């Protein structure tokens, strides 16, 4: 069994009518592992389910609603903290989807607050957040220096009173990555949500999601990101998207994300051999929701670092992390 069971339930919620007890257990554990349980619950809606499943789905819907409220409140607090800087604050990922009422935000698990600000505003933004009660999560000098010199964001911060994380980005991929999206254009073309908060344009939302899925990680939890892309594609002009992706140097990633989203969640379209390999990584869970295919996962872990930095830097970084005790899961 693989996470294809979860994909099928999201694509065609009526398919749950054929599930037995064991399949329901697998579906629920996979959805929780992929942080798609709230989305699944909303997709299933009022369809008949086993008596033991109904409270699980009801709880998932309530949890998703609470997550959205907390995320929007955290965005409001960040906007208040940064109000005096005259800096555009662009919400990213789940918080943006929830704030704009997008389909991609319905039932979505929302973790950290991710914002995008101009690079030349990073220092005043950092100081304003520290003054408003956020503090550093990492106290390792190597990690702090690595973030500031090479990454696309500040080291992660957490609010001392609310225990909520914020990631402050100045672009959407590490500075050492092979692709260099035009963050200034993303900010310039952002659309307002409130007087203080913005979100990326429809095309840039997809470009960012595709970059996050395929150019900036090992695809762990990627089914949720791919569901975001599937929802965000609705109503977006393909030619405009291709033009924008080309501007950001993300054309191949956006095209692959579109193929994968339409094949897995849309049930149509052809995939390339490389798409099948990526799909195998995305679907690598067993009936208990545990990740499987360890060698495949490790290969994508190495690939994620290879995409992020040149070989010599990669070797030094992996050695330093290994010496400090970090091991890939």
C-alpha positions as CSV (number, residue, x, y, z in Angstrom):
1,X,0.0,0.0,0.0
2,X,1.1,3.6,-0.7
3,X,-0.2,7.1,-0.2
4,X,-2.0,6.7,-3.5
5,X,-5.0,5.7,-1.3
6,X,-5.0,9.3,0.1
7,X,-4.5,10.8,-3.3
8,X,-7.5,8.8,-4.6
9,X,-9.7,10.0,-1.7
10,X,-8.8,13.6,-2.3
11,X,-9.3,13.3,-6.0
12,X,-12.6,11.4,-5.8
13,X,-14.2,11.6,-2.3
14,X,-16.9,9.2,-3.4
15,X,-14.3,6.4,-3.6
16,X,-14.3,6.2,0.2
17,X,-17.6,4.2,0.0
18,X,-15.6,1.1,-1.0
19,X,-13.1,1.3,2.0
20,X,-13.0,-1.4,4.6
21,X,-11.8,-0.9,8.2
22,X,-8.2,-1.5,7.5
23,X,-8.2,0.9,4.5
24,X,-9.9,3.6,6.7
25,X,-7.1,3.2,9.3
26,X,-4.5,3.6,6.6
27,X,-6.2,6.6,5.0
28,X,-6.5,8.4,8.3
29,X,-2.9,7.8,9.4
30,X,-1.6,8.8,5.9
31,X,-3.7,12.0,6.0
32,X,-2.3,12.9,9.4
33,X,1.2,12.1,8.4
34,X,0.9,14.3,5.3
35,X,-0.9,17.1,7.3
36,X,-3.9,16.7,4.9
37,X,-6.4,15.4,7.5
38,X,-8.3,18.7,7.6
39,X,-8.4,18.9,3.8
40,X,-9.6,15.3,3.6
41,X,-12.3,16.0,6.1
42,X,-13.6,18.9,4.1
43,X,-13.5,16.9,0.9
44,X,-15.5,14.1,2.4
45,X,-18.0,16.5,3.8
46,X,-21.3,14.7,4.8
47,X,-20.7,11.5,2.9
48,X,-21.5,8.4,4.9
49,X,-18.4,7.1,6.9
50,X,-18.0,4.5,9.6
51,X,-19.2,5.6,13.0
52,X,-15.7,5.6,14.5
53,X,-14.4,7.9,11.7
54,X,-17.0,10.7,12.0
55,X,-15.6,12.3,15.2
56,X,-12.0,12.1,13.7
57,X,-13.1,14.1,10.7
58,X,-15.1,16.5,12.8
59,X,-12.1,17.1,15.0
60,X,-9.9,17.7,11.9
61,X,-12.3,20.3,10.6
62,X,-12.4,22.1,14.0
63,X,-8.6,21.9,14.2
64,X,-8.2,23.4,10.7
65,X,-10.6,26.3,11.6
66,X,-8.6,26.9,14.8
67,X,-5.3,26.8,12.8
68,X,-6.6,29.4,10.4
69,X,-7.8,31.7,13.1
70,X,-4.4,31.5,14.9
71,X,-2.5,32.0,11.6
72,X,-4.6,35.1,10.8
73,X,-4.1,36.5,14.3
74,X,-0.3,35.9,14.0
75,X,-0.3,37.7,10.6
76,X,-2.1,40.6,12.2
77,X,0.4,40.8,15.1
78,X,3.3,40.8,12.6
79,X,1.7,43.5,10.6
80,X,1.2,45.6,13.7
81,X,4.8,45.1,14.7
82,X,6.0,46.2,11.3
83,X,3.5,49.0,10.7
84,X,5.9,51.8,11.4
85,X,8.5,50.6,8.8
86,X,6.6,51.4,5.6
87,X,7.7,48.0,4.3
88,X,5.4,45.8,2.2
89,X,4.7,42.5,4.1
90,X,3.8,39.7,1.7
91,X,2.1,36.6,3.3
92,X,3.3,33.3,1.9
93,X,1.9,29.7,1.8
94,X,-1.0,28.7,4.1
95,X,-1.5,31.9,5.9
96,X,-1.9,33.8,2.6
97,X,-4.3,31.2,1.3
98,X,-6.4,31.4,4.4
99,X,-6.4,35.2,4.5
100,X,-7.6,35.4,0.9
101,X,-10.2,32.7,1.3
102,X,-8.5,30.5,-1.4
103,X,-9.5,26.9,-2.0
104,X,-5.9,25.9,-1.2
105,X,-6.4,27.2,2.3
106,X,-9.5,25.2,3.1
107,X,-8.7,22.6,5.8
108,X,-5.0,23.3,5.4
109,X,-2.7,22.8,8.2
110,X,-0.8,26.0,8.8
111,X,2.4,25.9,10.8
112,X,4.8,28.8,10.8
113,X,4.0,32.3,9.6
114,X,6.0,33.0,6.4
115,X,6.4,36.5,5.2
116,X,8.4,38.0,2.3
117,X,9.9,41.5,2.6
118,X,12.5,43.4,0.6
119,X,16.1,42.3,1.3
120,X,17.2,45.8,2.2
121,X,14.5,45.9,4.9
122,X,15.6,42.8,6.6
123,X,17.5,44.5,9.4
124,X,14.8,46.9,10.5
125,X,12.2,44.1,10.2
126,X,14.4,41.9,12.4
127,X,14.7,44.6,15.0
128,X,11.0,45.4,15.0
129,X,10.1,41.8,15.6
130,X,12.6,41.4,18.4
131,X,11.2,44.5,20.0
132,X,7.6,43.1,19.7
133,X,8.5,39.8,21.5
134,X,9.9,37.4,19.0
135,X,13.2,35.7,19.8
136,X,15.7,33.4,18.1
137,X,15.0,29.7,18.0
138,X,18.5,28.6,17.1
139,X,21.5,29.6,19.3
140,X,24.1,27.8,17.3
141,X,26.6,30.3,15.8
142,X,27.2,28.1,12.7
143,X,23.5,27.9,11.9
144,X,23.0,31.7,12.5
145,X,25.9,32.5,10.2
146,X,24.8,30.0,7.6
147,X,21.3,31.5,7.5
148,X,22.5,35.1,7.3
149,X,25.1,34.5,4.6
150,X,23.5,31.9,2.4
151,X,19.8,31.4,3.0
152,X,16.7,33.2,1.7
153,X,15.5,34.0,5.2
154,X,16.4,35.0,8.7
155,X,17.1,32.3,11.2
156,X,13.6,31.2,12.5
157,X,12.1,33.2,15.3
158,X,9.4,32.3,17.9
159,X,7.1,34.6,19.9
160,X,7.9,34.3,23.6
161,X,4.3,34.7,24.6
162,X,2.3,33.0,21.9
163,X,4.8,30.2,21.0
164,X,4.3,30.8,17.3
165,X,7.1,30.7,14.7
166,X,7.8,33.3,12.0
167,X,10.1,32.9,9.0
168,X,11.1,36.2,7.4
169,X,12.1,35.7,3.8
170,X,13.8,38.1,1.4
171,X,13.5,35.7,-1.5
172,X,12.0,32.2,-2.1
173,X,15.1,30.0,-2.6
174,X,18.5,30.0,-0.9
175,X,21.1,32.4,-2.4
176,X,23.2,29.4,-3.4
177,X,20.5,27.7,-5.3
178,X,20.8,27.1,-9.0
179,X,17.6,29.1,-9.7
180,X,17.3,32.7,-8.7
181,X,13.7,33.8,-8.7
182,X,13.1,37.6,-9.0
183,X,11.9,38.4,-5.5
184,X,11.7,42.1,-6.2
185,X,9.2,41.4,-9.1
186,X,7.2,39.1,-6.8
187,X,6.9,41.9,-4.2
188,X,6.2,44.6,-6.8
189,X,3.4,42.5,-8.3
190,X,1.9,41.3,-5.0
191,X,-1.8,42.0,-4.5
192,X,-3.3,43.5,-1.3
193,X,-5.2,41.5,1.2
194,X,-5.6,44.3,3.8
195,X,-4.1,47.8,4.1
196,X,-1.0,46.3,5.5
197,X,-0.7,42.8,4.2
198,X,-0.2,41.4,0.6
199,X,0.0,38.1,-1.1
200,X,1.8,37.0,-4.3
201,X,0.1,37.2,-7.6
202,X,-1.8,34.1,-8.8
203,X,1.1,33.1,-11.1
204,X,3.8,33.8,-8.5
205,X,1.9,31.7,-5.9
206,X,2.3,28.7,-8.2
207,X,5.9,29.6,-9.0
208,X,6.7,29.8,-5.2
209,X,4.9,26.6,-4.4
210,X,6.6,24.7,-7.2
211,X,10.0,26.0,-6.1
212,X,9.3,25.0,-2.6
213,X,8.2,21.5,-3.7
214,X,10.8,20.7,-6.3
215,X,13.8,23.0,-5.9
216,X,14.1,23.5,-2.2
217,X,13.6,20.2,-0.3
218,X,13.5,16.5,-0.2
219,X,9.8,16.3,-1.0
220,X,8.9,15.1,2.5
221,X,5.2,16.0,3.0
222,X,5.1,17.0,-0.6
223,X,1.5,15.7,-1.2
224,X,0.2,18.7,0.7
225,X,2.3,21.1,-1.3
226,X,1.2,19.4,-4.5
227,X,-2.5,19.7,-3.4
228,X,-1.8,23.5,-2.9
229,X,-0.6,23.7,-6.5
230,X,-3.5,21.7,-7.9
231,X,-5.9,24.1,-6.2
232,X,-3.9,27.2,-7.2
233,X,-3.9,26.2,-10.8
234,X,-7.6,26.7,-11.1
235,X,-8.4,29.7,-13.2
236,X,-4.8,30.7,-13.9
237,X,-3.9,31.3,-17.5
238,X,-1.3,28.7,-18.6
239,X,0.5,31.1,-21.0
240,X,0.8,33.8,-18.3
241,X,2.1,31.2,-15.8
242,X,4.7,29.9,-18.2
243,X,5.9,33.5,-18.9
244,X,6.1,34.2,-15.2
245,X,7.9,30.9,-14.5
246,X,10.5,31.7,-17.2
247,X,11.1,35.1,-15.6
248,X,12.0,33.4,-12.3
249,X,14.0,30.6,-13.9
250,X,11.5,28.1,-12.7
251,X,10.0,26.9,-16.0
252,X,10.9,23.2,-15.7
253,X,9.8,23.0,-12.0
254,X,6.5,24.7,-12.7
255,X,5.8,22.5,-15.7
256,X,6.6,19.4,-13.7
257,X,4.5,20.5,-10.8
258,X,1.6,21.1,-13.1
259,X,2.0,17.6,-14.7
260,X,2.2,15.9,-11.3
261,X,-0.8,17.9,-9.9
262,X,-3.0,17.1,-12.8
263,X,-1.9,13.4,-13.0
264,X,-2.3,12.6,-9.3
265,X,-5.1,14.9,-8.2
266,X,-6.7,15.6,-11.5
267,X,-6.6,12.0,-12.8
268,X,-5.4,13.1,-16.3
269,X,-2.3,13.9,-18.2
270,X,0.9,12.1,-19.0
271,X,4.0,12.0,-16.8
272,X,7.6,11.7,-17.9
273,X,10.0,9.0,-16.4
274,X,11.4,11.6,-14.0
275,X,7.8,12.5,-13.0
276,X,7.3,8.9,-12.1
277,X,10.4,8.9,-9.8
278,X,9.2,12.1,-8.1
279,X,5.7,10.6,-7.7
280,X,7.2,7.5,-6.1
281,X,8.9,9.7,-3.5
282,X,5.7,11.6,-2.9
283,X,3.7,8.4,-2.4
284,X,6.3,6.6,-0.2
285,X,4.2,5.7,2.8
286,X,3.0,2.4,4.1
287,X,-0.4,1.4,5.5
288,X,0.6,2.8,8.9
289,X,1.5,6.2,7.5
290,X,5.2,5.6,8.0
291,X,7.7,6.7,5.3
292,X,9.2,3.9,3.4
293,X,11.7,3.4,0.5
294,X,14.6,4.6,2.6
295,X,17.2,4.6,-0.2
296,X,14.9,6.7,-2.4
297,X,14.3,9.2,0.4
298,X,18.0,9.4,1.1
299,X,18.6,10.1,-2.6
300,X,16.2,13.0,-2.5
301,X,17.7,14.3,0.7
302,X,21.1,14.4,-1.1
303,X,19.4,16.0,-4.2
304,X,17.8,18.7,-2.1
305,X,21.2,19.8,-0.8
306,X,22.8,19.4,-4.2
307,X,20.2,21.9,-5.6
308,X,20.9,24.3,-2.8
309,X,24.6,24.7,-3.0
310,X,27.8,24.1,-5.0
311,X,29.6,20.7,-4.4
312,X,32.5,22.0,-2.2
313,X,30.1,24.0,0.0
314,X,27.7,21.0,0.1
315,X,30.5,18.7,1.4
316,X,31.6,21.2,4.1
317,X,28.0,21.8,5.2
318,X,27.1,18.1,5.4
319,X,30.3,17.3,7.3
320,X,29.6,20.1,9.7
321,X,26.0,19.0,10.3
322,X,27.2,15.3,10.6
323,X,29.8,16.3,13.2
324,X,27.2,18.1,15.2
325,X,25.0,15.0,15.3
326,X,22.5,15.7,12.6
327,X,21.3,12.6,10.7
328,X,18.7,12.5,7.9
329,X,15.5,10.7,8.9
